[in-house]
């Protein structure tokens, strides 16, 4: 069974603090055997139109 987390990143993620927070979260998920898949919210919103 595969474990997958899907994240929709908003506007705060391009900041250095946002990137650091993402790296911590990614490492935590990976330590639990969970892969993550990230999408930018603006890209997803554009695709829904």
C-alpha positions in Angstrom: 0.0 0.0 0.0 1.4 3.4 -1.0 1.0 6.5 1.2 0.6 9.8 -0.5 0.0 13.3 0.7 -1.2 15.9 -1.8 -0.5 19.6 -0.9 -1.8 22.7 -2.6 0.8 25.5 -1.9 -0.4 29.0 -1.5 1.3 32.4 -1.6 3.5 32.0 1.5 5.5 29.1 0.2 8.0 31.0 -2.0 9.4 32.8 1.1 12.5 31.5 2.8 10.4 30.7 5.9 7.8 28.9 3.8 10.4 26.9 2.1 12.0 25.9 5.4 8.7 24.9 6.8 7.9 22.8 3.7 11.3 21.0 4.0 10.6 20.2 7.7 7.2 18.9 6.8 8.5 16.9 3.9 11.2 15.3 6.1 8.5 14.4 8.7 6.3 12.8 6.1 9.2 10.9 4.5 10.2 9.5 8.0 6.7 8.1 8.2 6.9 6.5 4.8 4.6 9.1 3.1 5.4 10.6 -0.3 4.2 14.1 -1.0 3.0 15.7 -4.2 2.9 19.5 -4.4 0.9 21.8 -6.6 0.9 25.6 -6.7 -2.6 26.8 -5.9 -2.5 29.3 -8.8 -1.8 26.4 -11.2 -4.7 24.4 -9.9 -7.1 27.3 -10.0 -6.1 28.1 -13.5 -6.8 24.4 -14.5 -10.3 24.6 -13.0 -11.5 27.4 -15.3 
